[in-house]
């Protein structure tokens, strides 16, 4: 059964939170551009079909078909996903994760915090995004430096809260600091 209105509301709530988080991090434009591909038929229709509310419809589509067409489309168009950042290693000729630009790591952080808030609802705490990150760590193919930076920010969020973490990210971006 299709749930287009419920799916639209979830995507809208998520994007609204990402926009607010990106504004705090000093990257409002990335927030405004965030996840616009979710409104394309390739992503929106499976999202509405597999909508369950408490987790990503991509998980349900993946269980049914062995893959998620919506996710494959999404990760190939949105640079805030580490899965976008893979390329052939020039020496080994094997597809390998590459280090993400800082701007997109910051957007990824905002995305993960917003997703945790949407899916956890009133049960959300600043520890949830780190716990989610840690659960997926053994199977994740992400550049080690990118993983370490994201984990440090998620840990800071858990230990020091949103204000301190967004201030820190904003300062790093403003200084064009590398990691």
TINUGU-446805 format. One record per residue (C-alpha): chain; x, y, z. Coordinates in Angstrom, 3 decimals. Example, Ala and Ser with C-alpha at 12.3 -4.5 7.8 and 13.67 -1.06 7.14 Angstrom:
<rec><chaine>A</chaine><u>12.300</u><v>-4.500</v><w>7.800</w></rec>
<rec><chaine>A</chaine><u>13.670</u><v>-1.060</v><w>7.140</w></rec>
END
This chain:
<rec><chaine>A</chaine><u>0.000</u><v>0.000</v><w>0.000</w></rec>
<rec><chaine>A</chaine><u>1.305</u><v>3.437</v><w>-0.930</w></rec>
<rec><chaine>A</chaine><u>1.783</u><v>6.065</v><w>1.771</w></rec>
<rec><chaine>A</chaine><u>2.769</u><v>9.154</v><w>-0.261</w></rec>
<rec><chaine>A</chaine><u>1.541</u><v>11.736</v><w>2.249</w></rec>
<rec><chaine>A</chaine><u>3.199</u><v>10.070</v><w>5.242</w></rec>
<rec><chaine>A</chaine><u>6.434</u><v>9.608</v><w>3.291</w></rec>
<rec><chaine>A</chaine><u>6.342</u><v>13.236</v><w>2.098</w></rec>
<rec><chaine>A</chaine><u>5.853</u><v>14.454</v><w>5.677</w></rec>
<rec><chaine>A</chaine><u>8.785</u><v>12.359</v><w>6.902</w></rec>
<rec><chaine>A</chaine><u>11.076</u><v>13.631</v><w>4.139</w></rec>
<rec><chaine>A</chaine><u>9.912</u><v>17.201</v><w>4.781</w></rec>
<rec><chaine>A</chaine><u>10.464</u><v>16.939</v><w>8.565</w></rec>
<rec><chaine>A</chaine><u>13.906</u><v>15.455</v><w>7.966</w></rec>
<rec><chaine>A</chaine><u>14.921</u><v>18.146</v><w>5.462</w></rec>
<rec><chaine>A</chaine><u>13.643</u><v>20.902</v><w>7.755</w></rec>
<rec><chaine>A</chaine><u>15.872</u><v>19.597</v><w>10.569</w></rec>
<rec><chaine>A</chaine><u>18.873</u><v>19.226</v><w>8.239</w></rec>
<rec><chaine>A</chaine><u>18.382</u><v>22.816</v><w>7.056</w></rec>
<rec><chaine>A</chaine><u>18.342</u><v>24.039</v><w>10.671</w></rec>
<rec><chaine>A</chaine><u>21.444</u><v>21.989</v><w>11.530</w></rec>
<rec><chaine>A</chaine><u>23.305</u><v>23.147</v><w>8.426</w></rec>
<rec><chaine>A</chaine><u>22.492</u><v>26.755</v><w>9.337</w></rec>
<rec><chaine>A</chaine><u>24.059</u><v>26.191</v><w>12.779</w></rec>
<rec><chaine>A</chaine><u>27.131</u><v>24.694</v><w>11.099</w></rec>
<rec><chaine>A</chaine><u>27.407</u><v>27.677</v><w>8.763</w></rec>
<rec><chaine>A</chaine><u>26.459</u><v>25.791</v><w>5.581</w></rec>
<rec><chaine>A</chaine><u>22.848</u><v>26.864</v><w>5.026</w></rec>
<rec><chaine>A</chaine><u>23.088</u><v>26.391</v><w>1.245</w></rec>
<rec><chaine>A</chaine><u>23.960</u><v>22.698</v><w>1.702</w></rec>
<rec><chaine>A</chaine><u>20.897</u><v>22.363</v><w>3.922</w></rec>
<rec><chaine>A</chaine><u>18.649</u><v>23.981</v><w>1.341</w></rec>
<rec><chaine>A</chaine><u>19.991</u><v>21.649</v><w>-1.371</w></rec>
<rec><chaine>A</chaine><u>19.926</u><v>18.581</v><w>0.895</w></rec>
<rec><chaine>A</chaine><u>18.161</u><v>15.452</v><w>-0.416</w></rec>
<rec><chaine>A</chaine><u>16.222</u><v>17.138</v><w>-3.214</w></rec>
<rec><chaine>A</chaine><u>16.560</u><v>13.887</v><w>-5.180</w></rec>
<rec><chaine>A</chaine><u>14.130</u><v>12.284</v><w>-2.695</w></rec>
<rec><chaine>A</chaine><u>11.345</u><v>14.119</v><w>-4.531</w></rec>
<rec><chaine>A</chaine><u>12.242</u><v>12.470</v><w>-7.860</w></rec>
<rec><chaine>A</chaine><u>9.975</u><v>9.583</v><w>-8.931</w></rec>
<rec><chaine>A</chaine><u>12.926</u><v>7.148</v><w>-8.732</w></rec>
<rec><chaine>A</chaine><u>13.259</u><v>7.776</v><w>-4.991</w></rec>
<rec><chaine>A</chaine><u>9.851</u><v>9.070</v><w>-3.956</w></rec>
<rec><chaine>A</chaine><u>7.695</u><v>6.216</v><w>-5.312</w></rec>
<rec><chaine>A</chaine><u>9.656</u><v>3.403</v><w>-3.587</w></rec>
<rec><chaine>A</chaine><u>9.770</u><v>5.570</v><w>-0.443</w></rec>
<rec><chaine>A</chaine><u>5.980</u><v>5.847</v><w>-0.454</w></rec>
<rec><chaine>A</chaine><u>5.520</u><v>2.151</v><w>-1.282</w></rec>
<rec><chaine>A</chaine><u>7.830</u><v>0.856</v><w>1.462</w></rec>
<rec><chaine>A</chaine><u>7.068</u><v>3.534</v><w>4.062</w></rec>
<rec><chaine>A</chaine><u>6.871</u><v>2.182</v><w>7.636</w></rec>
<rec><chaine>A</chaine><u>7.590</u><v>5.320</v><w>9.663</w></rec>
<rec><chaine>A</chaine><u>10.185</u><v>4.230</v><w>12.188</w></rec>
<rec><chaine>A</chaine><u>13.026</u><v>3.412</v><w>9.774</w></rec>
<rec><chaine>A</chaine><u>14.123</u><v>4.011</v><w>6.207</w></rec>
<rec><chaine>A</chaine><u>11.899</u><v>2.566</v><w>3.472</w></rec>
<rec><chaine>A</chaine><u>15.145</u><v>1.601</v><w>1.718</w></rec>
<rec><chaine>A</chaine><u>15.608</u><v>-1.173</v><w>4.296</w></rec>
<rec><chaine>A</chaine><u>12.204</u><v>-2.654</v><w>3.423</w></rec>
<rec><chaine>A</chaine><u>12.793</u><v>-2.407</v><w>-0.338</w></rec>
<rec><chaine>A</chaine><u>16.223</u><v>-4.016</v><w>0.146</w></rec>
<rec><chaine>A</chaine><u>14.673</u><v>-6.966</v><w>2.012</w></rec>
<rec><chaine>A</chaine><u>12.101</u><v>-7.518</v><w>-0.727</w></rec>
<rec><chaine>A</chaine><u>14.376</u><v>-7.210</v><w>-3.776</w></rec>
<rec><chaine>A</chaine><u>17.896</u><v>-7.730</v><w>-2.452</w></rec>
<rec><chaine>A</chaine><u>18.741</u><v>-4.096</v><w>-3.207</w></rec>
<rec><chaine>A</chaine><u>17.163</u><v>-0.667</v><w>-2.967</w></rec>
<rec><chaine>A</chaine><u>16.744</u><v>1.145</v><w>-6.280</w></rec>
<rec><chaine>A</chaine><u>15.928</u><v>4.341</v><w>-4.381</w></rec>
<rec><chaine>A</chaine><u>19.158</u><v>4.131</v><w>-2.345</w></rec>
<rec><chaine>A</chaine><u>21.306</u><v>3.375</v><w>-5.386</w></rec>
<rec><chaine>A</chaine><u>19.869</u><v>6.470</v><w>-7.065</w></rec>
<rec><chaine>A</chaine><u>20.191</u><v>8.578</v><w>-3.907</w></rec>
<rec><chaine>A</chaine><u>23.782</u><v>7.776</v><w>-2.961</w></rec>
<rec><chaine>A</chaine><u>24.959</u><v>8.460</v><w>-6.504</w></rec>
<rec><chaine>A</chaine><u>23.584</u><v>12.009</v><w>-6.462</w></rec>
<rec><chaine>A</chaine><u>24.179</u><v>13.229</v><w>-2.918</w></rec>
<rec><chaine>A</chaine><u>27.757</u><v>14.030</v><w>-1.934</w></rec>
<rec><chaine>A</chaine><u>26.988</u><v>14.023</v><w>1.796</w></rec>
<rec><chaine>A</chaine><u>26.901</u><v>10.199</v><w>1.709</w></rec>
<rec><chaine>A</chaine><u>30.254</u><v>8.488</v><w>2.159</w></rec>
<rec><chaine>A</chaine><u>29.105</u><v>5.807</v><w>-0.302</w></rec>
<rec><chaine>A</chaine><u>29.296</u><v>8.473</v><w>-3.032</w></rec>
<rec><chaine>A</chaine><u>33.006</u><v>8.886</v><w>-2.338</w></rec>
<rec><chaine>A</chaine><u>34.511</u><v>5.750</v><w>-3.850</w></rec>
<rec><chaine>A</chaine><u>36.829</u><v>5.497</v><w>-6.810</w></rec>
<rec><chaine>A</chaine><u>39.286</u><v>3.104</v><w>-8.370</w></rec>
<rec><chaine>A</chaine><u>42.618</u><v>3.136</v><w>-6.598</w></rec>
<rec><chaine>A</chaine><u>45.217</u><v>4.016</v><w>-9.260</w></rec>
<rec><chaine>A</chaine><u>47.617</u><v>1.361</v><w>-7.959</w></rec>
<rec><chaine>A</chaine><u>45.351</u><v>-1.582</v><w>-7.085</w></rec>
<rec><chaine>A</chaine><u>42.521</u><v>-0.786</v><w>-9.546</w></rec>
<rec><chaine>A</chaine><u>40.086</u><v>-1.759</v><w>-6.796</w></rec>
<rec><chaine>A</chaine><u>37.090</u><v>0.404</v><w>-5.867</w></rec>
<rec><chaine>A</chaine><u>38.172</u><v>2.143</v><w>-2.650</w></rec>
<rec><chaine>A</chaine><u>36.704</u><v>4.775</v><w>-0.312</w></rec>
<rec><chaine>A</chaine><u>38.282</u><v>8.209</v><w>-0.708</w></rec>
<rec><chaine>A</chaine><u>38.505</u><v>11.037</v><w>1.810</w></rec>
<rec><chaine>A</chaine><u>35.445</u><v>13.301</v><w>1.702</w></rec>
<rec><chaine>A</chaine><u>35.726</u><v>17.085</v><w>1.523</w></rec>
<rec><chaine>A</chaine><u>35.062</u><v>18.694</v><w>4.909</w></rec>
<rec><chaine>A</chaine><u>31.925</u><v>20.487</v><w>3.661</w></rec>
<rec><chaine>A</chaine><u>30.193</u><v>17.196</v><w>2.866</w></rec>
<rec><chaine>A</chaine><u>31.310</u><v>15.543</v><w>6.115</w></rec>
<rec><chaine>A</chaine><u>29.634</u><v>18.449</v><w>7.916</w></rec>
<rec><chaine>A</chaine><u>26.439</u><v>17.938</v><w>5.916</w></rec>
<rec><chaine>A</chaine><u>26.610</u><v>14.188</v><w>6.623</w></rec>
<rec><chaine>A</chaine><u>26.816</u><v>14.955</v><w>10.347</w></rec>
<rec><chaine>A</chaine><u>23.760</u><v>17.231</v><w>10.097</w></rec>
<rec><chaine>A</chaine><u>21.924</u><v>14.528</v><w>8.148</w></rec>
<rec><chaine>A</chaine><u>22.662</u><v>11.811</v><w>10.700</w></rec>
<rec><chaine>A</chaine><u>21.569</u><v>13.942</v><w>13.649</w></rec>
<rec><chaine>A</chaine><u>18.365</u><v>14.950</v><w>11.859</w></rec>
<rec><chaine>A</chaine><u>17.579</u><v>11.339</v><w>10.876</w></rec>
<rec><chaine>A</chaine><u>18.061</u><v>10.195</v><w>14.468</w></rec>
<rec><chaine>A</chaine><u>15.692</u><v>12.907</v><w>15.665</w></rec>
<rec><chaine>A</chaine><u>13.028</u><v>12.002</v><w>13.099</w></rec>
<rec><chaine>A</chaine><u>13.185</u><v>8.236</v><w>13.650</w></rec>
<rec><chaine>A</chaine><u>13.688</u><v>8.362</v><w>17.453</w></rec>
<rec><chaine>A</chaine><u>11.084</u><v>11.073</v><w>18.006</w></rec>
<rec><chaine>A</chaine><u>10.581</u><v>11.934</v><w>21.678</w></rec>
<rec><chaine>A</chaine><u>13.074</u><v>9.204</v><w>22.648</w></rec>
<rec><chaine>A</chaine><u>15.967</u><v>11.014</v><w>20.931</w></rec>
<rec><chaine>A</chaine><u>19.093</u><v>11.812</v><w>22.913</w></rec>
<rec><chaine>A</chaine><u>22.403</u><v>13.215</v><w>21.709</w></rec>
<rec><chaine>A</chaine><u>23.828</u><v>9.690</v><w>22.154</w></rec>
<rec><chaine>A</chaine><u>21.618</u><v>8.144</v><w>19.429</w></rec>
<rec><chaine>A</chaine><u>23.586</u><v>9.276</v><w>16.347</w></rec>
<rec><chaine>A</chaine><u>26.838</u><v>7.877</v><w>17.774</w></rec>
<rec><chaine>A</chaine><u>25.188</u><v>4.581</v><w>18.730</w></rec>
<rec><chaine>A</chaine><u>23.802</u><v>4.232</v><w>15.183</w></rec>
<rec><chaine>A</chaine><u>27.226</u><v>5.016</v><w>13.727</w></rec>
<rec><chaine>A</chaine><u>28.910</u><v>2.425</v><w>15.969</w></rec>
<rec><chaine>A</chaine><u>26.398</u><v>-0.312</v><w>15.059</w></rec>
<rec><chaine>A</chaine><u>27.282</u><v>-0.002</v><w>11.364</w></rec>
<rec><chaine>A</chaine><u>31.019</u><v>0.409</v><w>11.796</w></rec>
<rec><chaine>A</chaine><u>32.071</u><v>-3.232</v><w>11.164</w></rec>
<rec><chaine>A</chaine><u>30.442</u><v>-3.334</v><w>7.728</w></rec>
<rec><chaine>A</chaine><u>31.050</u><v>0.233</v><w>6.569</w></rec>
<rec><chaine>A</chaine><u>33.391</u><v>1.046</v><w>3.659</w></rec>
<rec><chaine>A</chaine><u>34.436</u><v>4.627</v><w>4.451</w></rec>
<rec><chaine>A</chaine><u>37.807</u><v>6.356</v><w>4.281</w></rec>
<rec><chaine>A</chaine><u>39.440</u><v>6.018</v><w>7.737</w></rec>
<rec><chaine>A</chaine><u>40.071</u><v>9.774</v><w>8.123</w></rec>
<rec><chaine>A</chaine><u>36.452</u><v>10.578</v><w>7.229</w></rec>
<rec><chaine>A</chaine><u>35.205</u><v>7.922</v><w>9.635</w></rec>
<rec><chaine>A</chaine><u>37.425</u><v>9.244</v><w>12.435</w></rec>
<rec><chaine>A</chaine><u>36.279</u><v>12.835</v><w>11.916</w></rec>
<rec><chaine>A</chaine><u>32.590</u><v>11.922</v><w>11.843</w></rec>
<rec><chaine>A</chaine><u>32.986</u><v>9.741</v><w>14.923</w></rec>
<rec><chaine>A</chaine><u>34.786</u><v>12.545</v><w>16.786</w></rec>
<rec><chaine>A</chaine><u>31.906</u><v>14.934</v><w>16.045</w></rec>
<rec><chaine>A</chaine><u>29.283</u><v>12.363</v><w>17.062</w></rec>
<rec><chaine>A</chaine><u>31.220</u><v>11.748</v><w>20.289</w></rec>
<rec><chaine>A</chaine><u>31.418</u><v>15.496</v><w>20.912</w></rec>
<rec><chaine>A</chaine><u>27.653</u><v>15.719</v><w>20.358</w></rec>
<rec><chaine>A</chaine><u>27.061</u><v>12.996</v><w>22.937</w></rec>
<rec><chaine>A</chaine><u>29.455</u><v>14.488</v><w>25.499</w></rec>
<rec><chaine>A</chaine><u>29.112</u><v>18.260</v><w>24.959</w></rec>
<rec><chaine>A</chaine><u>25.778</u><v>18.720</v><w>23.182</w></rec>
<rec><chaine>A</chaine><u>24.606</u><v>20.367</v><w>19.984</w></rec>
<rec><chaine>A</chaine><u>25.670</u><v>23.956</v><w>20.617</w></rec>
<rec><chaine>A</chaine><u>29.323</u><v>23.123</v><w>21.251</w></rec>
<rec><chaine>A</chaine><u>29.489</u><v>20.635</v><w>18.383</w></rec>
<rec><chaine>A</chaine><u>27.901</u><v>22.894</v><w>15.771</w></rec>
<rec><chaine>A</chaine><u>30.111</u><v>25.777</v><w>16.929</w></rec>
<rec><chaine>A</chaine><u>33.186</u><v>23.540</v><w>16.516</w></rec>
<rec><chaine>A</chaine><u>32.131</u><v>22.400</v><w>13.022</w></rec>
<rec><chaine>A</chaine><u>31.346</u><v>25.973</v><w>11.988</w></rec>
<rec><chaine>A</chaine><u>34.801</u><v>27.125</v><w>13.131</w></rec>
<rec><chaine>A</chaine><u>36.509</u><v>24.275</v><w>11.263</w></rec>
<rec><chaine>A</chaine><u>34.632</u><v>25.137</v><w>8.076</w></rec>
<rec><chaine>A</chaine><u>35.298</u><v>28.883</v><w>8.471</w></rec>
<rec><chaine>A</chaine><u>39.016</u><v>28.211</v><w>8.921</w></rec>
<rec><chaine>A</chaine><u>38.944</u><v>25.860</v><w>5.908</w></rec>
<rec><chaine>A</chaine><u>40.709</u><v>23.451</v><w>8.204</w></rec>
<rec><chaine>A</chaine><u>41.669</u><v>20.079</v><w>6.789</w></rec>
<rec><chaine>A</chaine><u>41.382</u><v>16.860</v><w>8.710</w></rec>
END
